[in-house]
């Protein structure tokens, strides 16, 4: 069962009702705020909850799902990219800690001395801590050489282990990860450099010069291996087009809650996104159309 609601409040009510009636958890992949400005301290809580819900849909472990119309229209990490990046680790498994650390970095995790939020990891001797969006609590793994000796959840406030577990899942720390781009980081950087050159060849304007400078600066950041919290600006060249619609199981029964309100909310979502992208274009921060960040409501209805 897949229910489409007009907004977050309607979706949350529908989710609670279904959970009470069915006595089982109901996934709720909501829309997220695109991160168009550099903000390393910005909260990604909504995005990471969305990733966990999309992962459940991709793995077909979510028999009942409630979703907002904006979440279906919004561009998303392609299903195959999410499945390829996500992986499970089991207690007793043999895997070098360095390989797990490399995989975490490739999924957009950032190193911290102490883990206290999703998308972070920490390494101390033979202990590896990380906070995956797949779980409500962070995971601590103790290694004995290349073997996993123990695994469990821990509390972020006390940093003490709370519960032993046999398996955990690692999901990307964000939806847009440059390292997961079509042909790799270097190819992505060349695309950005080529576009910067084309901007330079155009009629000299403040906007084109600002865009060329932005592209070159971001390309250099990526080549240096620096994190990019505002990678959403390059969503259209990092991934092929995909949206929340693509995660609906083919055999799902789809229910529209308040279809007229859904249409109105979709129109409002498109208008706000258009204004945001227009402002970024004028500042020379992005070279993409609003349509490259969303599906239209009419297209969604045809697909459904």
PyMOL commands that set and color helices and strands:
alter all, ss='L'
color gray80, all
select helices_A, chain A and resi 8-22+45-58+69-73+79-85+97-106+178-180+185-201+206-223+231-238+244-247+259-282+290-293+297-303
alter helices_A, ss='H'
color red, helices_A
select strands_A, chain A and resi 2-5+27-29+65-68+87-90+110-111+120-124+127-130+138-144+147-154+161-164+167-170+254-256
alter strands_A, ss='S'
color yellow, strands_A
deselect
rebuild
show_as cartoon
